[in-house]
Amino acid sequence: MNKTKRYIEENFPVREVSEISSKEKNIRHGHISTLHIWWARRPLASSRATSYAALIPAPDDEQEWEKTRQFIIELAKWEHSLNQHIIQKAREDILRASGGKPPKVLDPFSGGGSIPLEALRLGCEVYAVEYNPVATLLLKCTLEYPQQYGTPVKRKIRDAMGLEQKVEINPLLEDVKKWGNWVLQEAKSEIGRFYPPDEDGAIPVGYLWARTIPCQNPGCGAEIPLMRQFWLAKKRNKKVALYPYQDGREVKFKIVGDGYESMPANFDPSKGTVSRAIAVCPVCSSTVEADTTRKLFQQGKAGERMVAVVLHKPDTKGKRYRLATENDVAIFKSAAKYLVEKRQKLMEQWGMDPVPDEEILRKCHEVDRMPMYGMHTWGDLFNARQKLALITFTEKVRLAYQKMIGEGYDAGYAKAVVSYLGLGINRLADYNSSLSVWAVAGEFIAHTFGRQALPMVWDYFELNPWSEATGDWNSAMDWILNILSHLSRIPSVEITEEER
């Protein structure tokens, strides 16, 4: 056994690597953090740097100390994660320190996969262990499938002139892209009618909803739309809001601001009708206390109301808004009716409810947990059309696997392809629940897990799954393809039977 002290036992650029690691959360394209949420995932920078420093010996002279220290800092940087010169040097240093054989690295609690991924990048023989099924899937999509199936190969194709040429392609990347598009088209052909474009061709990005409760003033009884604020767009050069007004005992809205009717004087869109579960009736100004608000939800006396539609028109810059119409509501109701049929059909085929019916355990926050507002199962976190979209995409992914097998695909390879498609559904669910909100500062949908909690959301945003906007199916697949492309470029580690 080599008892030489490792570099990390004597020295390590803690401050520099920490600074690089702290910046990593701002890295998006190609980073495994965008594959799927994993709260305890370690930064890749520190995982890479510490693994290297733990596998090389402490140098003998002072000059070598500083040289190695600077190399570790460069190695930690994201822009060098695929730098062939730097990664190859790190691999050679580690091989030299381990007698020419790739060292075995075991992570018995691999979680999101940062440590085993970086050990793999450094040329180690990696063993990752996890009990959690979500983490296990992430590890397969991060460590196993890109190495097993993502190696670029040369294929002959014919160009537009009919001339044959050889090109290098990543078969796994191409098939995830191909079947991801197949899933989209199949889902769209079935339920696209529930997200119709406007007569002028404008495509709905999605729909803004407000939860509602009845005013508790006996002399009022109006339906209170619970909205944290009334902004639709709050940019430096674009300010648009919903203006609430009363028509008898009914609360109605106008769209005001840039490009619409002028915003009324003394109207502050930042002040909504609810804060910390305390609601104020816009009609009679009476207050509904927080405990009463929660009881109304628990007793099934709360509802929801589609308030506005966000649109974008192809080849036109920016988003525009309109109020929800009776036709929009009618289309939603028809989607809810179709959900009942589809859910029953899939339940019979699969032998289980396609909508997650597991109970939400009441072990979290005392106030903001979902059961406090009448949401007792995970399926309750989605409205009817959101459920329909998600179970339809799930069905199409399962059908994609069957179709691949029917076309002669290897079963293991087909499983790898649909694993990435399944992660696409997870991303879609994160952006299409009744806990997602419309981010007015950027005019995009903010995903459910903006932080490590599930706080109550009063007004939420329902996404059109093929809206060509943040969070839709194509967006989800683009993120996944970027990650797969990055992971597939990590050189594989060849292990001989003798070394094993």
C-alpha positions in Angstrom: 0.0 0.0 0.0 1.3 3.4 -1.0 1.6 5.4 2.3 2.9 8.6 0.6 1.0 11.6 1.8 -1.4 13.1 -0.7 -1.3 16.7 -1.8 -4.6 17.5 -0.1 -3.3 16.4 3.2 -0.6 19.1 3.2 -2.1 21.9 1.1 -5.1 23.0 -1.0 -6.2 26.3 -2.6 -9.4 26.4 -0.5 -10.3 30.0 -1.1 -9.8 30.0 -4.8 -11.7 26.7 -5.4 -14.5 27.9 -3.1 -14.9 31.1 -5.2 -15.0 29.0 -8.4 -17.5 26.7 -6.8 -19.8 29.5 -5.7 -20.0 30.8 -9.2 -21.0 27.4 -10.6 -24.6 27.9 -9.7 -24.8 30.4 -12.5 -23.6 27.9 -15.1 -26.4 26.5 -17.1 -25.7 24.9 -20.5 -24.1 21.4 -20.1 -24.0 21.4 -16.3 -25.6 18.4 -14.6 -27.5 20.6 -12.2 -29.9 21.3 -15.1 -30.6 17.6 -15.7 -32.8 17.2 -12.7 -33.0 18.9 -9.3 -30.9 17.3 -6.6 -30.7 19.5 -3.5 -27.5 18.1 -2.0 -25.5 18.0 -5.2 -21.9 19.0 -4.6 -20.2 21.6 -6.9 -18.4 20.0 -9.8 -15.4 22.4 -9.3 -14.7 21.3 -5.7 -15.4 17.6 -6.5 -12.9 17.7 -9.4 -10.2 19.7 -7.5 -10.4 17.7 -4.3 -10.5 14.3 -6.1 -7.3 15.3 -8.0 -5.6 16.6 -4.9 -6.5 13.4 -3.0 -5.0 11.2 -5.7 -1.6 12.8 -6.3 1.3 12.7 -3.9 2.6 15.7 -2.0 5.6 17.1 -3.9 9.1 17.3 -2.5 10.2 20.9 -3.4 8.6 24.2 -2.8 8.5 25.2 -6.5 6.5 22.1 -7.3 4.0 22.9 -4.5 3.1 26.3 -6.1 3.0 24.8 -9.6 0.5 22.1 -8.5 -1.5 24.6 -6.6 -2.0 26.8 -9.6 -2.8 23.7 -11.7 -5.6 22.7 -9.3 -7.1 26.2 -9.6 -7.2 26.0 -13.4 -8.5 22.4 -13.2 -11.4 23.6 -11.1 -12.7 26.1 -13.6 -15.8 25.1 -15.6 -14.3 26.4 -18.9 -11.6 23.8 -18.5 -13.8 20.8 -17.7 -13.4 19.6 -21.3 -10.0 21.1 -21.9 -8.1 18.1 -23.4 -4.7 19.4 -22.4 -5.6 20.1 -18.7 -7.8 17.0 -18.2 -5.2 14.7 -19.9 -2.4 16.1 -17.7 -4.6 15.5 -14.6 -5.2 11.9 -15.8 -1.5 11.3 -16.4 -0.6 12.6 -13.0 -3.1 10.3 -11.3 -2.0 7.3 -13.3 1.7 8.0 -12.4 0.8 8.2 -8.8 -1.2 4.9 -8.9 1.4 2.8 -10.7 0.0 3.1 -14.1 -3.4 1.7 -13.3 -6.6 3.8 -13.0 -7.4 4.0 -9.3 -10.7 2.7 -8.1 -13.0 5.3 -6.6 -16.1 4.3 -4.7 -18.8 6.7 -3.6 -21.3 4.8 -1.5 -23.7 7.8 -1.2 -23.4 9.2 -4.7 -26.6 11.4 -4.7 -26.5 13.8 -7.6 -23.3 12.3 -8.9 -20.8 15.1 -8.7 -18.0 13.2 -7.1 -18.2 10.1 -9.3 -18.6 12.2 -12.4 -15.4 14.1 -11.7 -13.5 11.0 -10.7 -14.6 9.6 -14.0 -13.4 12.8 -15.8 -10.1 12.3 -14.1 -9.7 8.8 -15.5 -10.6 6.7 -12.5 -12.5 3.4 -12.4 -15.6 4.6 -10.7 -18.3 2.8 -8.6 -21.3 4.9 -7.6 -23.9 3.5 -5.2 -27.3 4.9 -4.4 -30.5 3.6 -2.8 -32.7 6.5 -3.8 -34.3 5.6 -7.2 -34.2 9.2 -8.5 -30.5 9.5 -7.7 -30.0 6.1 -9.3 -31.6 7.3 -12.6 -29.5 10.5 -12.5 -26.3 8.5 -12.0 -27.2 6.2 -15.0 -27.9 9.3 -17.2 -24.8 11.0 -16.0 -22.2 8.3 -15.7 -23.3 5.2 -17.4 -25.3 5.9 -20.6 -23.1 8.7 -22.0 -20.0 6.4 -21.6 -21.8 3.3 -22.9 -23.7 4.7 -25.8 -22.6 8.3 -26.4 -19.3 7.7 -28.2 -19.2 9.5 -31.5 -19.2 7.3 -34.6 -18.6 7.9 -38.3 -21.6 7.5 -40.5 -22.1 7.9 -44.2 -24.7 10.5 -45.3 -25.6 12.1 -48.6 -25.7 15.9 -48.8 -28.1 18.1 -50.7 -26.2 17.4 -53.9 -26.4 13.7 -53.4 -22.7 13.3 -52.6 -21.8 10.8 -50.0 -19.6 11.9 -47.1 -18.6 10.6 -43.7 -19.7 12.6 -40.6 -19.2 12.0 -36.9 -22.4 11.8 -34.9 -23.3 10.9 -31.4 -25.9 8.2 -31.8 -27.4 8.6 -28.3 -27.7 12.3 -28.7 -29.3 12.0 -32.1 -31.8 9.4 -30.9 -32.8 11.4 -27.8 -33.4 14.3 -30.1 -35.3 12.2 -32.6 -37.6 10.5 -30.1 -38.0 13.6 -28.0 -39.5 15.2 -31.1 -41.6 12.1 -31.8 -43.1 12.3 -28.3 -43.9 16.0 -28.8 -45.6 15.5 -32.1 -47.6 12.5 -30.7 -48.7 14.5 -27.7 -49.6 17.6 -29.7 -51.7 15.6 -32.2 -53.7 14.2 -29.3 -54.2 17.2 -27.0 -53.1 20.2 -29.1 -56.8 21.2 -29.4 -56.8 22.2 -25.8 -54.2 24.9 -26.4 -55.5 26.6 -29.5 -53.8 29.7 -31.1 -55.8 32.9 -31.3 -57.4 33.9 -34.6 -54.5 36.1 -35.5 -52.0 33.2 -35.1 -50.7 34.2 -31.7 -49.7 31.2 -29.6 -50.6 31.0 -25.9 -47.5 30.8 -23.8 -49.8 29.9 -21.0 -52.6 31.0 -18.7 -52.6 33.0 -15.5 -54.9 31.6 -12.7 -56.0 33.1 -9.4 -57.2 30.9 -6.6 -60.4 32.2 -5.0 -62.3 32.2 -1.7 -65.7 33.7 -0.8 -65.7 37.0 1.1 -66.7 36.2 4.7 -68.6 39.5 5.2 -72.3 38.3 5.3 -73.4 41.5 3.5 -70.9 40.9 0.6 -70.1 37.3 -0.3 -68.1 38.3 -3.4 -65.6 35.9 -4.8 -62.1 37.2 -3.9 -59.4 36.5 -6.5 -56.3 35.7 -4.4 -53.4 37.5 -6.1 -50.0 38.4 -4.5 -49.7 41.3 -7.0 -51.2 42.5 -10.3 -48.1 43.0 -12.5 -47.9 41.1 -15.8 -44.7 42.7 -17.0 -42.4 44.9 -14.9 -39.4 45.8 -17.0 -37.6 49.0 -17.4 -39.2 49.6 -20.8 -42.4 47.7 -20.4 -44.9 47.9 -17.6 -48.2 46.0 -17.9 -50.7 45.1 -15.2 -54.1 43.7 -14.4 -56.4 46.4 -13.0 -59.1 45.0 -10.7 -62.4 46.8 -10.5 -65.9 45.9 -9.3 -69.0 45.4 -11.3 -71.7 45.0 -8.6 -70.5 42.2 -6.4 -68.2 40.8 -9.1 -64.4 41.6 -9.4 -63.4 42.1 -13.0 -60.1 43.1 -14.6 -58.7 45.3 -17.3 -55.2 45.1 -18.8 -53.4 48.5 -18.4 -50.0 49.9 -19.1 -47.7 50.2 -22.0 -49.5 49.3 -25.2 -52.9 49.0 -23.4 -55.3 51.3 -21.6 -53.5 53.9 -19.5 -52.7 52.8 -15.9 -55.1 54.6 -13.5 -53.6 57.2 -11.1 -52.8 56.0 -7.6 -53.0 52.3 -8.7 -50.1 50.3 -7.3 -50.0 46.8 -9.0 -47.5 45.6 -6.4 -50.3 45.5 -3.8 -52.4 42.4 -4.3 -55.4 40.9 -2.4 -53.5 38.4 -0.2 -50.4 38.3 1.9 -49.4 35.5 4.3 -52.9 34.0 3.8 -54.6 37.2 5.0 -57.0 38.3 2.2 -58.7 41.6 1.6 -61.9 41.7 -0.4 -61.7 44.2 -3.3 -65.4 44.8 -3.1 -66.1 45.6 0.6 -62.5 45.8 1.9 -63.2 43.4 4.7 -60.4 41.1 5.9 -60.3 37.3 5.9 -57.8 36.1 8.5 -55.2 33.5 7.7 -56.8 30.7 9.7 -60.1 31.3 8.0 -58.5 31.3 4.6 -56.9 27.9 5.3 -60.2 26.5 6.6 -62.0 27.6 3.4 -59.4 25.6 1.4 -59.7 22.6 3.6 -63.5 22.6 3.5 -63.4 22.7 -0.3 -64.9 26.2 -0.5 -62.0 27.7 -2.4 -61.8 27.7 -6.1 -59.8 29.1 -9.0 -60.3 31.4 -11.8 -58.5 31.8 -15.2 -57.7 35.5 -15.3 -55.4 36.2 -18.3 -53.7 34.6 -21.3 -50.0 35.3 -22.2 -49.3 35.2 -26.0 -46.5 35.4 -28.4 -46.8 35.7 -32.2 -44.2 33.9 -34.4 -41.8 36.4 -36.0 -42.9 39.1 -33.6 -40.8 40.3 -30.7 -42.2 40.3 -27.1 -45.2 38.9 -25.4 -48.7 40.4 -25.2 -51.6 39.8 -22.9 -55.4 39.5 -23.0 -58.1 38.7 -20.5 -59.3 35.1 -20.4 -62.6 34.6 -22.2 -65.6 32.2 -21.8 -64.1 30.3 -24.7 -60.8 29.8 -22.9 -62.7 28.5 -19.9 -64.8 26.2 -22.0 -61.7 24.7 -23.6 -60.2 24.1 -20.2 -63.4 22.3 -19.1 -63.3 20.1 -22.2 -59.7 19.2 -21.3 -60.8 18.4 -17.8 -63.5 16.1 -19.2 -61.0 14.4 -21.5 -58.7 13.9 -18.5 -61.3 11.7 -16.8 -61.5 9.5 -19.9 -57.8 9.3 -20.4 -57.0 8.7 -16.8 -59.4 5.8 -16.7 -58.1 4.3 -19.9 -54.4 4.5 -18.7 -55.4 3.1 -15.3 -56.8 0.0 -16.9 -53.8 -0.4 -19.2 -51.1 0.3 -16.5 -52.8 -1.1 -13.5 -52.2 2.1 -11.5 -53.4 5.7 -11.5 -51.3 7.7 -14.0 -51.9 10.8 -11.7 -49.7 10.5 -8.6 -52.2 9.7 -5.8 -49.7 9.3 -2.9 -50.5 11.3 0.2 -48.3 14.3 1.0 -46.9 13.6 4.4 -47.6 16.4 6.9 -44.1 16.6 8.3 -42.9 19.9 6.9 -43.8 23.5 7.6 -46.6 24.1 10.1 -48.3 26.7 7.8 -47.2 26.6 4.2 -47.4 22.9 3.6 -49.9 21.8 0.9 -52.4 19.8 3.1 -53.0 23.1 5.0 -54.7 24.3 1.8 -56.7 21.1 1.0 -54.0 19.6 -1.2 -53.6 16.1 0.2 -52.0 14.2 -2.7 -49.2 15.0 -5.1 -51.7 15.0 -7.9 -53.5 17.9 -6.2 -50.6 20.2 -7.1 -51.7 20.3 -10.7 -54.9 21.5 -12.4 -56.8 19.3 -14.8 -55.2 20.4 -18.0 -51.7 20.2 -16.4 -52.5 16.6 -15.3 -53.7 15.8 -18.8 -50.5 17.1 -20.4 -48.2 15.3 -18.1 -49.9 11.9 -18.3 -50.1 12.2 -22.1 -46.4 12.9 -22.3 -45.7 10.0 -20.0 -47.8 7.7 -22.2 -46.0 8.8 -25.3 -42.6 8.2 -23.7 -43.7 4.6 -22.8 -45.0 4.2 -26.4 -41.6 5.5 -27.7 -39.9 2.6 -25.9 -42.3 0.1 -27.4 -41.9 1.6 -30.9 -38.1 1.5 -30.6 -38.2 -2.2 -29.6 -40.5 -2.9 -32.5 -38.0 -1.2 -34.8 -35.2 -3.5 -33.6 -33.4 -1.2 -31.1 -31.4 -3.0 -28.4 -33.5 -3.0 -25.2 -30.7 -1.5 -23.1 -30.1 1.3 -25.5 -33.9 2.0 -25.9 -34.1 2.2 -22.1 -31.2 4.8 -22.1 -33.0 6.9 -24.6 -36.3 7.0 -22.8 -34.5 7.7 -19.5 -33.6 11.1 -20.8 -37.1 11.6 -22.2 -38.4 10.7 -18.7 -36.2 13.4 -17.2 -37.8 15.8 -19.8 -41.2 15.0 -18.3 -39.8 15.8 -14.8 -38.6 19.2 -16.1 -42.0 19.8 -17.7 -43.7 19.0 -14.4 -41.4 21.5 -12.6 -42.6 24.3 -14.9 -46.2 23.2 -15.1 -47.7 22.8 -11.7 -50.1 25.0 -9.8 -47.1 26.2 -7.8 -45.4 27.8 -10.8 -45.6 31.6 -11.1 -45.2 34.2 -13.9 -41.9 36.1 -13.4 -42.9 39.6 -14.3 -39.4 41.0 -14.3 -38.4 38.8 -17.2 -41.8 37.7 -18.6 -41.2 34.0 -18.2 -42.5 31.2 -16.1 -40.6 30.5 -12.9 -40.3 26.9 -12.0 -41.9 25.2 -9.0 -38.7 24.6 -7.1 -37.3 28.1 -6.9 -36.2 27.2 -3.5 -36.1 24.0 -1.4 -39.8 24.2 -0.3 -43.3 24.0 -1.6 -44.8 27.3 -0.4 -48.4 28.1 -1.2 -48.9 30.1 -4.4 -52.0 32.2 -4.8 -51.9 33.0 -8.4 -50.1 30.5 -10.6 -49.2 30.1 -14.3 -50.3 27.1 -16.5 -47.8 26.5 -19.3 -48.6 25.5 -22.9 -46.2 22.5 -23.3 -45.3 23.5 -26.9 -45.4 27.3 -26.4 -41.8 27.7 -27.6 -41.1 29.5 -24.3 -39.1 28.8 -21.2 -40.2 25.5 -19.6 -42.0 23.9 -22.5 -41.1 20.4 -23.9 -38.5 21.7 -26.5 -36.9 23.8 -23.8 -36.6 20.8 -21.5 -35.1 18.6 -24.2 -32.6 21.4 -25.2 -31.3 21.4 -21.6 -31.0 17.7 -21.5 -29.3 17.5 -25.0 -26.7 20.1 -23.9 -25.9 18.1 -20.8 -25.7 14.8 -22.8 -23.4 16.5 -25.3 -21.1 17.6 -22.6 -21.0 14.2 -20.8 -20.4 12.3 -24.0 -17.2 14.3 -24.6 -15.6 13.0 -21.5 -13.1 10.5 -22.7 -13.9 6.9 -21.6 -11.7 5.0 -19.2 -10.4 1.7 -20.6 -10.1 -1.0 -17.9 -8.6 -4.3 -18.7 -9.7 -7.6 -17.2 -6.3 -7.9 -15.5 -6.7 -4.5 -13.9 -10.2 -5.4 -12.6 
